């Protein structure tokens, strides 16, 4: 699949007139100054049927958004890291129900927060150890410091357990995280967390090579993701978009200048949970690989049964049943979680257009993708606006893409 070779939408059962609503919607977002620029790509039956850009990649420099603009994809890194660890799973290097302490001894004898304040947290021994599946499904009991919801989150912040900003090593940060109490007993609650960063370190420990090297040699390069990396090479600096946040006055404020961004240079900590930059064309190739059930352009990275397992719901019910009724701007009624992806269980319960079995995720700067096997369709949406809960871009775009299906 060439992501940028556009076919007539009608060739793949989509309506040109209905897809045009996406373009109009994109321009409304730009004119309202909700975000600076957008790239949207819709593919069906292995062919790109819609690709449009709107707005600017960098407002201050009047740099227009283009189809090859490079974006910080943050948590859209997680599916690639999940593919990497599952490649090692296919080599029988571990089982999903293995405790991760087998490879990271610091995670033995974990304790769980049950009360108290950050100064004196009350804890009890964990009912069981964290497993690989717990990490992949975000039911490990780990958390993120930026959540700012519990004393455990505060502990992460005060101890700088942050894979985005620290310049130490993956090993040091993971072992520091292992010292913190868990938010819940493993397997009992869905809680978004640094779990995929821990998976990145497990890739490193199990494979015996640095995580970023393994990801590049086994996932990024074989899939032909030419602009996907943990930093932007000097020859491509001009293509990196600026990152923005709402300014509280109906406009935007710059939060990461592409001319001075930390993404312009290699880092010592490469975040499996949120460290990559990418483009619409690259992420479209990853989505097609997933829809092809593990293969792209004749190269097979994962077996069909592995992809089917990864994109099945592994929770006891939906994410709301597991303690997360809402995340970002999206309700999680009717939505489960697989091994690295959210999974649609019931569109009616989720109150959104979609198909059972569709899998997805997004990033902190409002990026998103979803793959729908029953419709043989995927969507990639890229912009740079934090936080992702600022506007319901993803929910609105879901409606706009699904309403374009005419056969």
N, C-alpha and C positions, 0 to 999 in steps of 0.2 A: 504493500500500500504506500503510495506517495501522498503524504498528508496534505500537500498543497496543490495537487492536481484536482481541480474542482469539476464535478459532473453536474448535469442538470438534476435538480432535486427529484423531478418526476421519474427519473431512471431508477431511483431507489425507494419509490413510494412516499416521497415527501412533496409538499406543495410549495412552489416558489412564492406564491402570494402570501401564504401563511408564514413562511420563514422570514419574509420581509418585515413581519412584525417585530422580530428580534432586532433587526437593524434600527427600526424606529425607537424601540425601547432603549437600546444602547445609547442613542443620541440624546434621549430624554435624560438619562443618568448623567451624561456629560454636561448638558446645558444647565441642569439643576445643581451642578458642582458637587454631586455626591461622590464622584471619583474622577480622576484625571483622564484615564484612558482604559479601553477594554479591547480584548481580543476574544472572539467566540468562534468555536469550531464545532460543527455537527457532522458526524459520519454515520452512514448506514450501509449495511451489506458490503463492508470493506472499502467504501468510497466516500470521500469528503464531498458532502452536498452543500455545505454552507461554511464560509469563512469570511468574517468581517472584522474590521478594526474601526475604532472610533476614539477621538480625543488625542491626548498627548501622553507620551512616555515620560516627558520631563517638561513641566510647565514653565519653569524659570528660563530654560534654554530654548523654549518653543520647539522641542523635539517631538515630531509626530509619532504616534503609536504606529507600529508596523507589524507585519505577520511574524517577523523574526526578532522582535523585542524580547529581551531576556528578563524573566521575572523571578523574584524570590518565591518559591512555592511552599516554603515552610512545611506544614504537615502532609502535603502531598508527596513528601519524601518517604513517609511511612510505608506506603504500599511497595516501593522499590526495596526498602530494607526487609520487608516481610518476604518478598520474593527471594532475596539473598539467603535468609535463614532457612527458608523452605527448600532451597537447593541443597543445603547441607543436610536437612532432614531426609531428603531423597537418597542421600548417601548412607543412611542409617547411622549417622553420627550421634543422634539422640532421638528420644521419643517425646511426643508432645506432653505427656504426663510426667516426664522427668523433672525433678527439682533442679532449678538453675544453679543451686549451690554445688552441684556436681562439677560445674565449670567455674563458678565464682564463689569460693568458700565464704566470702564475707556475707553472703545472703543466708547462711545457716542461722538458726535460732532467732528468727525475726520476732519482733514484738509489735503489738497493735495498739494504737491510741484509743483510749476509751473515755477520756475526760481530762479536766485540768486546763491550764494555760500553757503558753509556749515556754514560760519560765519553769514550770513544773508539770510536765505532761504525765498523766497516769496511763500506764500500759499493761497489757497482759500478753502472755506468750501466744504467738500465732497458732491457730488450730492446725494448720499444715503449712508446708513450704510453698513458695512461689514456683509454679511450673512454666514451661515454655508457652503452653496454651494460655495461661493467665496473662503473660506479657502480650501475646498476639491479640487477645480479646479485650485488653484494658480492664481486667478484673484482678489485677495483682495486688491492689492495695496501695500502690505507689501513687504519687500525685505530681502536680506542677506547682512551683512557687508562685506563679502569676495568678493562680486561682484565687488567692486571698480569701479563702472561705473557712479555713481551720487553722489551729495552731501548728499543725504539721506543715501546711503550706508556708507559714511564717518561718518555721525551722529551715525549710529549703532556702528561703530568701536570705536569712541571716547567715547561713552556711555556704551561700553561693553555689547551690546545686543547680546550675543553669548551663545546659549544653550549648546554648546559643552565644553566650558572652564570655565564658571562661577560656583562658589560654593555658590550661594545664595539660592533662592527658585524659583520654577516655577511661583508662583504668582508674586513675585517681578520683575522677568524678563519680564513677559507678560505685566504687568502694565507699565513698563518702555518703552516697545515697543509701547504701545498705545499712549505714549506721542509724538512719532516721527511722522513727516508728512508721508502721503502715497505717493507712487511713481505715482499712477494713481487713477482715480475714480474707486471705486469697480465695478467689472464686465466688465471693458472696455479693460483690457490688461492682457495677460498671463505673469507673472513674478515670477520666482522661489523665494521661500521665507521661512521665519520662520512660515508660515501659519500652518503647521502640528504640530509645537511645541505649537502653540496656541490651536490647537485641542486637544493635550494631556492635556493641562490645563483645557479645557472644559470638557473632560472626568472626570477629578478630581472634578470639581465644580458640574457637573450634577449628578454624581454617589455618591458623598459624601465620596469617599475613595481616597487615593493617586493614581495618575495616574499609577505608576509602579505596584501597587498592583492590580488595576483593570485589567491592561493588562495581568499580570501573571495569575490571577485567571479566567479570562473570555476568553482569547485568547491563550496565550502561553501554559498553562498547559492542557486545554481541547484538544488542537491539538497535544499534546505529543511532544512539542519542547523542548527536554531535555537539549540542550546546548545554548538556546537562552535567553539572559538576558542583563541587562544594565551593568553588570560587569562579570568577569570570577572568579568563586569560586577558592579558593586556591588549591583544589585537581585537578584543570584543568589548572593551570597556564602554565604548560609545553606545552599545546596544542595551545596556542595563537601564531599566526603568527606575524612576524615582519612587519612593514609597511615601504615602501620605496618611493623614488621620483627619477626621472632621475637626474644624477649628472652633466649633461652638457658635459660629456666627453665620452659618449657612455656606461656608466655603471649606477650603482645604489648607492644612498646614503640612509642611515638609517634615518628615521624621527620619528619612535616610536619603542623603544627597548621593546620587549615583557617582559623582566625581570624587567622593570621599568615603564611600561605603566600605565596611569591613569585608564585603564580598569581593573586593578587588584583589585580594591577596589570599594565599593559602593559609589555613588555620591549623592549630595543633589539635583541636577538638573538632572532629567532623561528626555532626549530629545526624544519627539515623532517624531521629524523630522530626527533624525540621531544617536540615542544613543545605539542601540543594537549591540551585537555580536551574531554570529550564525554559523552554519555549513551547508554543502551541503545537508546532510540528513534532517536537520530540515527545511531548506527553501524549499526543495522538498515537504515536507509534507504540508507546507503552500500553495504552488502552486497547489497541488492536491486538497486541500480543496476548492480553488478558482475554479478550473475546475469542481469540483463536485457540484458547485453552492451552497456552504455554508455548506457542511457536510463532515465529515471525520471519518471513523471507527465507524459509527453509531451515532456520536455526531453532532447535527446541531447547528451551531452558528448563521447563518444568513439564511433568507429565499431566495428561488430561485429568486424571483422578485427583491430583494434588490441587489443581486449580478449582475443581469442583468442591473439594473440602474447604479450601480457603474462602470460597464465596458462599458457603452455607452458614446459616445462623448457628452459633455455638452457645448462645445464652439460654437461660431458663426463661423463655418468653421474650418480650422485647426489652429495649433499653430502659423504658419507663418502669418495667417490672423489676429491673436491676438497680433502681435508685436514681435514674437520670431521666426525669420527665421532659427536660428541655436542655439543649446544648447549643451555644451560639444563638442564632436566630431561629433554630429549627426545633420543632417538637419531635420527641423520640417515641411517641406512641406508635406502635405498628412497625417499628424499625429495630432490627436486631444487629448483631455484630459477628463477623467471621474472623478469619485469621489475617487481620490487617485492613479490613474494609467494613463499613456499615453495610447492612443487607436489608433490603425491603422485604418485609413479611406480608404486610396488609396495607395497600394504598388507601383503602377506605378508612381504616383506623388512623393512618398517618395524615389523612385529610389533604392528600396531594396526588396529582397525577403521577403514575409510575406503574411498574410491573413487579409482581412477586419475583424475587431472585435477582433484582437489579442491585448492583453494589456500587459504592461511592465513597468519596471522602473529600475534604477541602483543606484549605490552608489559612493561617492566621491573617493574611493580607487579602482575604475575601475571594481567593481562588477556589475553584471546585472542578470536579469531574464526576461523571457517573457512566457506568456501562450497563446496558440492558440486553442480556443475552436473548430474551424472548423476542425482542424487536430487532436484534442484531444491529444495535445502535449505541453510539457513545457521544458524549458532549464534553468539551473542555472549555472552561471559562477562566480567563486570566485578567486580573486587574491588580492594583496595589493600594489597598486601603485597609488600615487597621483601626479598631478591631473588626473582625469579620461579622460581628453582630450589629454593625452600624446600620445596615440596610438589608432588606430581605432579597438581595440580588438572586441568590440561589433558588429560592422558592419561586420567584417570579419567572426566572429563566426556565425552570422545569416545566411550568405551564406552557410557556411560549414554544419550547421545543416539542413537547409531546402533542400539542394541538396541531402541529404541522404534519403529523402522520395521516396519510389519506389511503394507504393500502397496507 
